[in-house]
Amino acid sequence: MSEFAEMPEVAVADAPKDNWVDRFAPQVTRPYLRLSRADRPIGTWLLLIPCWWAIALAGLSDGFRLWDLWLAVSCALGAFLMRGAGCTWNDIADREIDASVARTRSRPLPSGAVTVTGALVWMAVQAALAAVILFSYNWLAIGLGVASLALVLIYPFAKRFTWWPQAFLGLAFNWGAVLMYAAHAGEVRLPAMLLYGAGIAWTLFYDTIYAHQDREDDALIGVKSTARLFGDNSRVWLRGFMAVAVVLMASAVISVPIPPGKVLALILALAGVWGFGWHMAWQLHRLNIDDPAQCRRLFLSNRDAGLVPALFLAVAVFL
């Protein structure tokens, strides 16, 4: 029997209702698209947004070029493909854990909708398509893209050996900030590294909120997370991550060598950082770590939080 033969229809419990995969995708493709989390686009957004930050931040010093349009579009495609490949790898590694957690046992691998062999093939297809995009960039960006695979491979196992798997996710999910800065500038400068640090702090913020959904199940099966580590002190830690993210992002903007006469661009870029911080402060005000549904809603709102500085930075480039 083919590994890609049509499997019984199995809906994923934590996917949005009426998502495009369930409504429009051919039935035979649905288990694989669900494996890639195509029915839950938030992960693609959170992987993509630091890439857009970096392109705009690099453009503050020398403006946008036509090439940057390709960078913006191609990194969106690459984020979709690499997020899909990463989620597939994560689910292969976590299939036994996912079967023990109420929220995840309906995912394609633990539910039997996809075989491990089929998942491996699907992962390879997505990674190969992403590689085609990566090889359109300069050699430094290509090297950085290849190096990121080490973080992708390690991440699913982090929760087995450290209380800080969210830090490993931050390292992997924000690598695009360094890569896309290099794709624009041809080198990695201080602003890119500061932006990378801001993204890591942001990931620690939003993924700790996300992890509170599974805190009880994780405790039962022995899976580590910052949500379990911080417990009732989570709000204090989250406030610290918020502060670090804002300070590092503001420092990244200030460290860009902006041409004389572009003071308004600097002010607008910093206004975007301010808006980013206020959005996280709003999340903290609303947070109830004992309400999984609210934790999920706040986690999802980080798409909008991340788009605020992306928009302000992009507009500042044109001033």
HUPEQUI-V537937 format. One record per backbone hydrogen bond with DSSP energy under -1.0 kcal/mol. CO is the residue of the C=O (numbers start at 1). NH is the residue of the N-H. If there is no record, write none. Layout:
# HUPEQUI-V537937
co={CO,CO}
nh={NH,NH}
This chain:
# HUPEQUI-V537937
co={2,12,16,19,20,26,26,29,30,31,32,33,34,37,41,42,43,44,45,48,48,49,50,51,52,53,54,55,59,65,66,67,68,69,70,71,73,74,75,76,77,78,79,80,81,82,83,84,85,86,87,88,89,90,94,95,97,98,101,101,104,107,108,108,109,115,116,117,118,119,120,121,122,123,124,125,126,127,128,129,130,131,133,134,138,139,140,141,142,143,144,146,147,148,149,150,151,154,155,157,158,158,159,164,165,166,167,168,169,170,174,175,176,177,178,179,180,181,182,189,190,191,192,193,194,195,196,197,198,199,200,201,202,203,204,205,206,207,208,210,211,214,215,216,217,218,218,225,226,227,230,231,233,234,235,236,237,238,239,240,241,242,243,244,245,246,247,248,249,250,251,253,256,259,262,263,264,265,266,267,268,269,270,271,272,273,274,275,276,277,278,279,280,281,282,283,288,291,292,293,294,295,296,297,299,300,301,302,303,304,306,307,308,309,310,311,312,313,315,316}
nh={5,15,19,23,24,29,30,33,34,35,36,38,37,40,45,46,47,48,49,51,52,53,54,55,56,57,58,59,63,68,69,71,72,73,74,75,77,78,79,80,81,82,83,84,85,86,87,88,89,90,91,92,93,94,98,99,100,101,104,105,107,111,113,114,112,119,120,121,122,123,124,125,126,127,128,129,130,131,132,133,134,135,136,137,142,143,144,145,146,147,148,149,150,152,153,154,155,157,158,160,161,162,224,168,169,170,171,172,173,174,177,179,180,181,182,183,184,185,186,193,194,195,196,197,198,199,200,201,202,203,204,205,206,207,208,209,210,211,212,213,214,218,219,220,221,222,223,229,230,231,233,234,237,238,239,240,241,242,243,244,245,246,247,248,249,250,251,252,253,254,255,256,258,262,266,267,268,269,270,271,272,273,274,275,276,277,278,279,280,281,282,283,284,285,286,287,291,295,296,297,298,299,300,301,302,303,305,306,307,308,310,311,312,313,314,315,316,317,318,319}
